Amino acid sequence: MFKKCFYLLIGLCLLQSACKQGNKETLMELDGAQAISLKGEPLYAPKLSAKQKERLRNNLKLAVYDFTKEPSELNTIWVGRRHAYLGDYKQAIEVYSNGLERFPESYRLYRHRGHRYVSTRQFDKAIADFEKAYALMPRDTLEIEPDGIPNRLNQPLSNTQFNILYHYGLAHYLKGEFGKASILYMACLNYSDNPDLKVATTDWLYMSLMREGKTAQAEEFLATIPDSLEIIENDSYYKRLRMYQGKLPFEELFKTNEEDVALSLATQGYGVANWYLYNGDTTQAKSIYHQILSGDSWSPFGYIAAEADMVMIQ
């Protein structure tokens, strides 16, 4: 155990050292694909601007420094998260796996590794991790989870219990196991203690129930979303729900965030594709899936869901 931890530290230190060598893009020029798509295509780490690379690498260096001082559960998680933000999901998973050897009862480490198994299309492994996380997590509390990418208020909104159930349901949804997903999202509502979390959970719950053919039950949950909510992070989910309610034209969802067009298209566009699918227009739904999959940002959940749907409905 100690040896693996030691070798991990040495490897991270070497990466830091290499980053100082100017033109050697060690962290981003990864050896091979980060994942294989559901259609069997290799998926590579995203291209980042020089400014993004510098900021994310500095964040990784700080996380590694904290870990060297104290190899705690929390500091292990942050090293993994910082690797993931750089697009190195393989290294993030390795960090979490090494951490679980030292902290085998850590529902937090299972939660984060499961998330990156979803990113890399390893859904069965993700489900296994979330099952363990759910069994180990405390049920009668809300444990605020720090944000890796702070929102505009610099105020963390999610909690660990929510994130475990949310991603657990997502992994089943992406496998086409909509009944299991809907049960988990209903449980997730118990930990959705603010409008941002409620709209995110209700959105995936609505979609899961619609895919099950439980239209009446889906509409009941949809009706719980009011016309006016103060949303800080999850505006795309709120827009999708309002579109499903018939209160927002679906064209509005194609007005993407100029700062991240691929992410906005994947998230909001997936909702529009679903609208067509629910209304029996599979051809138009597929057309939108193709638009989403033409983007180069392959980690958003809407992108992965579009990929999964294209495989399922062919």
KEKE-3310 file (N, C-alpha, C; in steps of 0.2 Angstrom, whole numbers, plus 5000, padded with zeros to 4 digits):
npx = (5004:5009:5020:5013:5007:5018:5024:5015:5015:5028:5027:5018:5025:5035:5028:5025:5037:5040:5032:5037:5046:5044:5041:5036:5023:5017:5007:4995:4997:4993:4996:4988:4970:4958:4946:4934:4922:4904:4901:4913:4923:4939:4942:4949:4959:4953:4957:4965:4966:4981:4980:4970:4977:4988:4982:4974:4985:4992:4983:4983:4996:4995:4986:4993:5004:4997:4993:5006:5010:4999:4992:4978:4960:4952:4962:4967:4956:4955:4967:4964:4952:4958:4966:4956:4949:4959:4957:4962:4956:4959:4971:4965:4955:4965:4971:4960:4958:4969:4968:4957:4962:4968:4958:4946:4933:4928:4915:4915:4926:4922:4911:4917:4926:4916:4910:4919:4921:4908:4911:4920:4913:4912:4900:4895:4905:4904:4891:4893:4902:4894:4884:4891:4895:4882:4878:4887:4886:4881:4864:4856:4859:4866:4879:4889:4897:4912:4915:4923:4924:4920:4904:4895:4892:4901:4897:4895:4883:4879:4877:4886:4878:4867:4875:4879:4868:4862:4872:4872:4859:4860:4870:4863:4852:4860:4863:4851:4842:4829:4819:4826:4834:4824:4819:4830:4832:4820:4823:4834:4828:4825:4837:4839:4840:4838:4834:4842:4847:4835:4829:4838:4837:4824:4823:4830:4823:4810:4813:4817:4806:4797:4804:4801:4788:4779:4770:4760:4764:4776:4772:4766:4777:4784:4775:4778:4787:4789:4784:4793:4809:4824:4838:4855:4865:4860:4853:4851:4844:4833:4827:4825:4815:4805:4802:4797:4785:4779:4780:4791:4797:4805:4815:4822:4831:4841:4848:4863:4876:4888:4901:4904:4900:4898:4895:4883:4875:4875:4869:4857:4852:4850:4839:4829:4830:4825:4812:4807:4808:4799:4788:4786:4794:4807:4816:4820:4824:4836:4843:4846:4854:4865:4870:4874:4884:4893:4901:4916:4917:4916:4913:4901:4885:4874:4880:4885:4873:4866:4874:4872:4859:4859:4865:4855:4843:4845)
npy = (4994:5006:5007:5009:5021:5029:5028:5034:5047:5051:5050:5060:5071:5071:5074:5087:5093:5091:5100:5112:5113:5121:5119:5106:5097:5088:5085:5086:5080:5066:5048:5039:5036:5043:5037:5026:5028:5024:5020:5014:5022:5031:5042:5058:5068:5084:5099:5113:5130:5140:5148:5142:5129:5133:5138:5127:5118:5124:5123:5109:5107:5113:5105:5093:5097:5099:5086:5079:5084:5080:5065:5064:5058:5068:5076:5067:5066:5078:5079:5069:5076:5087:5082:5077:5088:5093:5084:5072:5058:5045:5045:5051:5042:5032:5038:5039:5025:5021:5028:5022:5010:5014:5020:5011:5012:5023:5033:5044:5044:5033:5039:5049:5042:5034:5044:5047:5035:5035:5046:5040:5030:5018:5010:5000:4998:5010:5010:5000:5006:5017:5010:5005:5017:5022:5013:5015:5029:5042:5043:5052:5066:5081:5083:5095:5098:5103:5114:5111:5119:5135:5142:5157:5164:5159:5149:5134:5122:5109:5092:5078:5067:5069:5070:5056:5049:5055:5053:5040:5036:5042:5033:5021:5026:5029:5016:5012:5008:5012:5011:5008:5019:5029:5026:5029:5042:5047:5045:5053:5066:5068:5073:5085:5099:5113:5125:5123:5110:5103:5105:5099:5085:5083:5084:5073:5063:5065:5062:5049:5042:5045:5038:5025:5025:5029:5041:5049:5049:5055:5068:5072:5074:5084:5095:5100:5109:5126:5142:5152:5152:5155:5152:5146:5139:5128:5132:5127:5114:5119:5126:5115:5108:5118:5119:5106:5107:5115:5129:5136:5140:5127:5132:5141:5134:5131:5143:5145:5145:5157:5156:5142:5133:5120:5113:5119:5116:5102:5100:5107:5105:5091:5090:5095:5086:5075:5080:5079:5065:5060:5064:5057:5059:5052:5054:5067:5069:5061:5068:5079:5073:5070:5083:5086:5077:5080:5090:5094:5092:5079:5075:5080:5076:5076:5074:5061:5055:5057:5050:5037:5035:5036:5024:5015:5017:5014)
npz = (5000:5005:4996:4983:4985:4987:4975:4967:4971:4967:4954:4951:4955:4946:4935:4938:4937:4924:4918:4919:4909:4898:4882:4883:4883:4894:4902:4894:4882:4881:4883:4871:4870:4881:4883:4876:4865:4865:4852:4849:4846:4848:4862:4865:4876:4880:4870:4876:4880:4882:4893:4900:4903:4910:4922:4927:4928:4938:4949:4950:4954:4967:4973:4974:4981:4994:4996:4998:5010:5018:5016:5015:5015:5009:5003:4994:4985:4980:4972:4962:4957:4951:4941:4933:4929:4920:4910:4911:4914:4916:4924:4935:4939:4943:4954:4963:4965:4971:4982:4988:4992:5004:5010:5012:5016:5011:5005:4998:4990:4982:4976:4968:4960:4953:4946:4936:4930:4923:4915:4906:4900:4906:4912:4920:4930:4936:4941:4951:4959:4964:4970:4981:4987:4990:5000:5010:5013:5025:5029:5035:5034:5026:5017:5013:4997:4992:4978:4963:4952:4955:4956:4951:4962:4971:4980:4986:4981:4980:4988:4995:4997:4988:4976:4975:4973:4962:4951:4952:4947:4935:4928:4927:4919:4907:4903:4898:4908:4914:4923:4935:4936:4938:4951:4959:4956:4962:4975:4976:4976:4990:4994:4987:4991:4987:4974:4962:4963:4964:4951:4943:4947:4945:4931:4926:4932:4926:4913:4914:4918:4907:4897:4902:4899:4908:4908:4914:4928:4926:4922:4933:4942:4934:4936:4948:4947:4948:4939:4942:4947:4957:4950:4950:4945:4937:4925:4912:4914:4920:4910:4901:4908:4908:4895:4892:4899:4891:4891:4887:4871:4861:4853:4860:4867:4859:4859:4863:4876:4874:4879:4881:4869:4865:4877:4881:4870:4871:4883:4883:4870:4870:4878:4869:4858:4865:4867:4854:4852:4862:4856:4845:4834:4828:4818:4818:4831:4830:4822:4829:4839:4832:4829:4842:4844:4835:4841:4851:4864:4874:4887:4894:4902:4894:4881:4882:4885:4872:4864:4869:4867:4853:4850:4856:4849:4836)
capx = (5000:5014:5024:5009:5006:5025:5025:5010:5018:5034:5024:5015:5031:5039:5023:5026:5044:5040:5028:5041:5051:5042:5037:5035:5016:5017:5000:4990:4999:4992:4997:4982:4964:4956:4940:4931:4915:4899:4901:4919:4928:4943:4940:4955:4959:4951:4962:4964:4970:4987:4978:4967:4982:4992:4977:4973:4991:4994:4978:4985:5002:4993:4983:4999:5008:4994:4993:5012:5010:4995:4989:4971:4955:4950:4967:4967:4950:4957:4972:4960:4948:4962:4968:4950:4948:4964:4955:4966:4952:4963:4975:4960:4953:4970:4972:4954:4958:4975:4965:4952:4966:4970:4952:4941:4926:4926:4909:4917:4931:4918:4907:4921:4928:4911:4908:4924:4919:4903:4914:4924:4909:4912:4894:4895:4910:4901:4886:4896:4905:4889:4881:4895:4894:4876:4878:4891:4885:4876:4857:4852:4863:4868:4886:4891:4903:4916:4915:4930:4924:4915:4898:4896:4891:4906:4893:4893:4876:4877:4880:4888:4872:4864:4879:4880:4861:4861:4876:4870:4853:4863:4873:4858:4849:4864:4863:4844:4839:4826:4816:4831:4836:4818:4819:4836:4830:4815:4827:4838:4824:4826:4843:4839:4837:4838:4831:4846:4847:4828:4828:4842:4835:4817:4824:4832:4818:4805:4816:4817:4799:4795:4807:4797:4781:4775:4769:4756:4768:4781:4769:4765:4783:4785:4770:4780:4792:4785:4786:4798:4814:4830:4843:4862:4870:4857:4848:4849:4839:4826:4824:4822:4809:4799:4800:4793:4779:4775:4780:4796:4798:4811:4820:4825:4836:4847:4852:4869:4881:4894:4907:4905:4894:4898:4892:4876:4872:4874:4864:4850:4850:4848:4832:4825:4830:4820:4805:4805:4807:4793:4782:4786:4798:4813:4821:4822:4828:4842:4847:4849:4859:4871:4873:4877:4890:4898:4905:4922:4916:4912:4911:4895:4881:4870:4883:4885:4866:4865:4878:4869:4852:4860:4866:4849:4837:4846)
capy = (5000:5012:5008:5012:5028:5032:5029:5039:5054:5052:5051:5067:5076:5071:5078:5094:5095:5092:5106:5118:5113:5125:5117:5099:5096:5082:5083:5086:5075:5059:5042:5036:5039:5043:5033:5023:5030:5019:5018:5011:5027:5034:5049:5060:5074:5090:5104:5118:5136:5141:5151:5136:5124:5136:5139:5120:5114:5127:5120:5102:5107:5115:5099:5088:5099:5097:5079:5077:5086:5076:5061:5062:5056:5074:5078:5062:5067:5085:5077:5066:5080:5092:5078:5076:5095:5093:5079:5066:5054:5039:5047:5053:5035:5028:5041:5037:5018:5021:5031:5017:5005:5017:5022:5007:5013:5030:5034:5050:5041:5029:5044:5053:5037:5032:5049:5047:5029:5037:5050:5036:5025:5012:5011:4994:5000:5016:5007:4996:5011:5021:5005:5005:5023:5023:5009:5018:5036:5043:5045:5057:5072:5083:5084:5100:5096:5109:5115:5112:5125:5138:5146:5165:5166:5156:5146:5127:5121:5102:5089:5072:5062:5071:5068:5049:5046:5058:5050:5033:5036:5043:5028:5017:5029:5028:5009:5011:5005:5018:5010:5009:5026:5033:5025:5032:5050:5049:5045:5059:5072:5069:5077:5090:5104:5119:5125:5120:5103:5100:5105:5094:5079:5082:5084:5066:5059:5066:5059:5042:5040:5046:5032:5020:5025:5032:5048:5052:5050:5060:5074:5074:5077:5090:5100:5103:5115:5133:5146:5157:5150:5158:5146:5149:5134:5123:5135:5122:5109:5122:5127:5109:5107:5123:5117:5100:5110:5119:5136:5139:5137:5123:5135:5145:5130:5131:5149:5142:5150:5158:5154:5135:5131:5113:5111:5121:5112:5095:5100:5110:5101:5084:5091:5096:5079:5071:5082:5076:5058:5059:5066:5052:5061:5049:5056:5074:5067:5058:5074:5083:5069:5071:5089:5086:5072:5084:5094:5091:5091:5073:5073:5082:5071:5077:5071:5054:5052:5057:5044:5031:5035:5034:5016:5011:5018:5013)
capz = (5000:5005:4989:4978:4987:4986:4967:4964:4973:4963:4947:4951:4956:4939:4930:4939:4935:4917:4916:4920:4904:4893:4877:4884:4885:4897:4905:4890:4877:4885:4879:4869:4871:4888:4884:4870:4864:4864:4845:4848:4843:4853:4864:4868:4881:4876:4869:4881:4879:4886:4899:4904:4905:4916:4928:4929:4931:4945:4953:4951:4958:4974:4976:4975:4987:5000:4997:5000:5017:5022:5011:5018:5010:5006:4998:4988:4981:4976:4967:4957:4953:4947:4935:4929:4925:4914:4905:4912:4918:4918:4930:4941:4942:4947:4960:4967:4966:4976:4988:4991:4996:5010:5014:5009:5017:5009:5000:4994:4984:4977:4972:4963:4955:4949:4941:4931:4926:4919:4909:4902:4897:4910:4916:4925:4935:4939:4945:4957:4964:4967:4975:4987:4990:4993:5006:5015:5015:5030:5026:5039:5034:5020:5018:5008:4994:4989:4971:4959:4948:4959:4953:4951:4969:4975:4985:4984:4981:4980:4994:4993:4996:4981:4970:4974:4970:4955:4946:4952:4943:4928:4926:4925:4913:4901:4901:4896:4913:4916:4929:4941:4936:4941:4958:4962:4956:4967:4982:4976:4978:4997:4996:4983:4995:4984:4967:4957:4964:4962:4944:4940:4949:4942:4924:4924:4934:4921:4907:4915:4918:4900:4894:4905:4897:4913:4906:4919:4933:4924:4922:4940:4944:4930:4938:4954:4945:4947:4934:4944:4952:4957:4948:4950:4941:4932:4921:4906:4916:4921:4903:4898:4911:4906:4888:4893:4902:4886:4893:4883:4865:4861:4849:4865:4870:4855:4860:4868:4880:4869:4882:4880:4865:4865:4883:4881:4865:4873:4889:4881:4864:4872:4880:4862:4855:4869:4865:4847:4853:4865:4851:4840:4828:4829:4813:4820:4837:4828:4818:4835:4842:4827:4830:4848:4844:4831:4845:4853:4871:4875:4894:4897:4902:4888:4875:4883:4884:4865:4862:4871:4863:4846:4850:4857:4844:4829)
cpx = (5004:5018:5020:5008:5012:5026:5021:5013:5024:5032:5021:5020:5034:5034:5024:5032:5044:5037:5032:5046:5049:5038:5035:5028:5014:5010:4995:4991:4999:4993:4991:4976:4962:4950:4939:4924:4910:4899:4908:4924:4932:4941:4947:4954:4957:4957:4960:4969:4976:4985:4975:4972:4986:4988:4976:4979:4993:4989:4980:4991:5000:4990:4988:5003:5004:4994:5000:5013:5005:4991:4982:4966:4953:4956:4968:4962:4952:4962:4968:4955:4952:4964:4962:4949:4953:4962:4958:4962:4955:4967:4970:4957:4958:4971:4966:4955:4964:4972:4960:4956:4968:4964:4946:4934:4924:4921:4911:4921:4927:4914:4911:4924:4922:4909:4913:4923:4913:4906:4917:4920:4909:4906:4894:4899:4907:4896:4888:4899:4899:4885:4884:4895:4888:4875:4882:4890:4880:4870:4854:4855:4864:4875:4888:4897:4906:4916:4922:4930:4918:4910:4899:4895:4897:4903:4892:4886:4874:4880:4882:4883:4869:4868:4880:4874:4860:4865:4874:4864:4856:4866:4868:4854:4853:4864:4856:4840:4835:4822:4820:4833:4830:4818:4824:4835:4825:4818:4831:4835:4824:4832:4844:4836:4837:4836:4835:4846:4840:4827:4832:4840:4828:4818:4825:4827:4812:4807:4816:4810:4796:4797:4803:4790:4776:4773:4765:4760:4774:4778:4768:4772:4785:4781:4773:4785:4788:4788:4792:4803:4820:4836:4850:4866:4866:4852:4846:4844:4833:4823:4821:4815:4803:4797:4796:4786:4775:4776:4786:4797:4805:4816:4824:4831:4842:4851:4858:4873:4887:4901:4909:4899:4893:4894:4885:4872:4870:4869:4857:4848:4848:4841:4827:4825:4825:4813:4802:4804:4801:4787:4782:4790:4806:4819:4824:4826:4835:4847:4850:4855:4866:4874:4877:4884:4895:4903:4911:4922:4912:4911:4905:4890:4876:4873:4883:4878:4864:4868:4875:4862:4853:4861:4859:4844:4839:4842)
cpy = (5006:5013:5011:5020:5032:5033:5034:5046:5055:5054:5058:5072:5077:5075:5085:5097:5096:5098:5112:5118:5116:5122:5109:5098:5090:5080:5082:5081:5068:5053:5038:5039:5039:5038:5031:5025:5024:5016:5015:5016:5030:5041:5052:5066:5080:5095:5110:5124:5136:5144:5146:5131:5127:5136:5132:5116:5117:5124:5113:5102:5109:5109:5094:5090:5098:5090:5076:5079:5082:5072:5059:5060:5062:5076:5074:5064:5073:5083:5074:5071:5085:5088:5078:5083:5096:5088:5073:5061:5048:5040:5048:5046:5031:5032:5039:5030:5017:5023:5026:5011:5008:5019:5018:5008:5020:5031:5039:5048:5037:5034:5047:5048:5035:5037:5049:5040:5031:5041:5046:5030:5018:5011:5006:4996:5006:5014:5004:5001:5015:5016:5005:5011:5024:5019:5012:5025:5036:5046:5051:5064:5074:5086:5089:5098:5102:5109:5115:5118:5130:5142:5154:5168:5164:5152:5139:5125:5113:5098:5082:5067:5063:5068:5060:5047:5049:5055:5042:5032:5037:5037:5022:5020:5028:5021:5008:5008:5010:5017:5010:5016:5030:5032:5029:5040:5052:5049:5051:5065:5073:5073:5083:5096:5112:5119:5122:5113:5100:5100:5100:5087:5078:5081:5076:5062:5059:5062:5051:5039:5040:5040:5026:5019:5027:5039:5052:5054:5055:5067:5077:5077:5084:5096:5103:5108:5121:5137:5151:5153:5154:5152:5149:5145:5131:5126:5131:5117:5113:5124:5121:5108:5112:5121:5111:5102:5114:5127:5139:5136:5133:5127:5139:5140:5129:5138:5147:5148:5151:5156:5146:5132:5124:5110:5113:5117:5105:5095:5102:5106:5094:5085:5092:5089:5075:5073:5079:5068:5056:5060:5062:5053:5058:5052:5063:5073:5065:5064:5078:5080:5070:5077:5089:5082:5075:5088:5090:5090:5085:5071:5075:5076:5071:5074:5064:5051:5052:5051:5038:5030:5033:5027:5013:5012:5017:5007)
cpz = (5000:4999:4984:4979:4985:4978:4964:4965:4968:4956:4946:4951:4949:4934:4931:4936:4927:4914:4916:4914:4898:4888:4877:4887:4888:4899:4900:4884:4880:4880:4877:4871:4879:4889:4876:4870:4864:4857:4844:4845:4849:4855:4867:4872:4877:4875:4873:4879:4883:4893:4903:4907:4911:4922:4931:4931:4937:4950:4955:4956:4966:4977:4978:4981:4994:5001:5000:5008:5021:5017:5014:5013:5006:5001:4992:4983:4977:4971:4961:4953:4949:4941:4930:4925:4920:4909:4905:4917:4920:4924:4936:4944:4946:4954:4965:4969:4972:4983:4992:4994:5003:5014:5011:5010:5015:5003:4996:4988:4979:4973:4966:4958:4950:4944:4935:4927:4921:4913:4904:4899:4900:4915:4922:4931:4939:4944:4952:4962:4968:4972:4981:4991:4994:5000:5012:5018:5021:5027:5029:5039:5027:5021:5012:5004:4990:4981:4968:4955:4951:4954:4954:4958:4974:4981:4983:4986:4982:4987:4991:4992:4989:4976:4969:4971:4963:4950:4946:4947:4936:4925:4923:4919:4907:4899:4898:4902:4917:4922:4935:4942:4940:4948:4962:4962:4961:4974:4982:4978:4985:4999:4991:4987:4993:4977:4962:4957:4962:4955:4940:4941:4945:4934:4922:4926:4928:4915:4908:4915:4911:4896:4896:4902:4902:4913:4911:4926:4932:4924:4929:4943:4941:4933:4945:4953:4944:4941:4935:4949:4951:4956:4947:4945:4935:4928:4915:4908:4917:4914:4900:4901:4909:4899:4888:4895:4896:4887:4890:4877:4864:4857:4854:4868:4865:4855:4866:4871:4876:4873:4882:4876:4865:4871:4883:4876:4868:4879:4886:4875:4865:4874:4874:4859:4859:4867:4859:4848:4857:4861:4845:4834:4829:4824:4816:4827:4835:4825:4824:4838:4838:4828:4837:4848:4839:4835:4848:4861:4873:4882:4897:4897:4896:4882:4876:4882:4876:4862:4863:4868:4856:4845:4851:4852:4837:4826)
residu = (MET:PHE:LYS:LYS:CYS:PHE:TYR:LEU:LEU:ILE:GLY:LEU:CYS:LEU:LEU:GLN:SER:ALA:CYS:LYS:GLN:GLY:ASN:LYS:GLU:THR:LEU:MET:GLU:LEU:ASP:GLY:ALA:GLN:ALA:ILE:SER:LEU:LYS:GLY:GLU:PRO:LEU:TYR:ALA:PRO:LYS:LEU:SER:ALA:LYS:GLN:LYS:GLU:ARG:LEU:ARG:ASN:ASN:LEU:LYS:LEU:ALA:VAL:TYR:ASP:PHE:THR:LYS:GLU:PRO:SER:GLU:LEU:ASN:THR:ILE:TRP:VAL:GLY:ARG:ARG:HIS:ALA:TYR:LEU:GLY:ASP:TYR:LYS:GLN:ALA:ILE:GLU:VAL:TYR:SER:ASN:GLY:LEU:GLU:ARG:PHE:PRO:GLU:SER:TYR:ARG:LEU:TYR:ARG:HIS:ARG:GLY:HIS:ARG:TYR:VAL:SER:THR:ARG:GLN:PHE:ASP:LYS:ALA:ILE:ALA:ASP:PHE:GLU:LYS:ALA:TYR:ALA:LEU:MET:PRO:ARG:ASP:THR:LEU:GLU:ILE:GLU:PRO:ASP:GLY:ILE:PRO:ASN:ARG:LEU:ASN:GLN:PRO:LEU:SER:ASN:THR:GLN:PHE:ASN:ILE:LEU:TYR:HIS:TYR:GLY:LEU:ALA:HIS:TYR:LEU:LYS:GLY:GLU:PHE:GLY:LYS:ALA:SER:ILE:LEU:TYR:MET:ALA:CYS:LEU:ASN:TYR:SER:ASP:ASN:PRO:ASP:LEU:LYS:VAL:ALA:THR:THR:ASP:TRP:LEU:TYR:MET:SER:LEU:MET:ARG:GLU:GLY:LYS:THR:ALA:GLN:ALA:GLU:GLU:PHE:LEU:ALA:THR:ILE:PRO:ASP:SER:LEU:GLU:ILE:ILE:GLU:ASN:ASP:SER:TYR:TYR:LYS:ARG:LEU:ARG:MET:TYR:GLN:GLY:LYS:LEU:PRO:PHE:GLU:GLU:LEU:PHE:LYS:THR:ASN:GLU:GLU:ASP:VAL:ALA:LEU:SER:LEU:ALA:THR:GLN:GLY:TYR:GLY:VAL:ALA:ASN:TRP:TYR:LEU:TYR:ASN:GLY:ASP:THR:THR:GLN:ALA:LYS:SER:ILE:TYR:HIS:GLN:ILE:LEU:SER:GLY:ASP:SER:TRP:SER:PRO:PHE:GLY:TYR:ILE:ALA:ALA:GLU:ALA:ASP:MET:VAL:MET:ILE:GLN)
# end
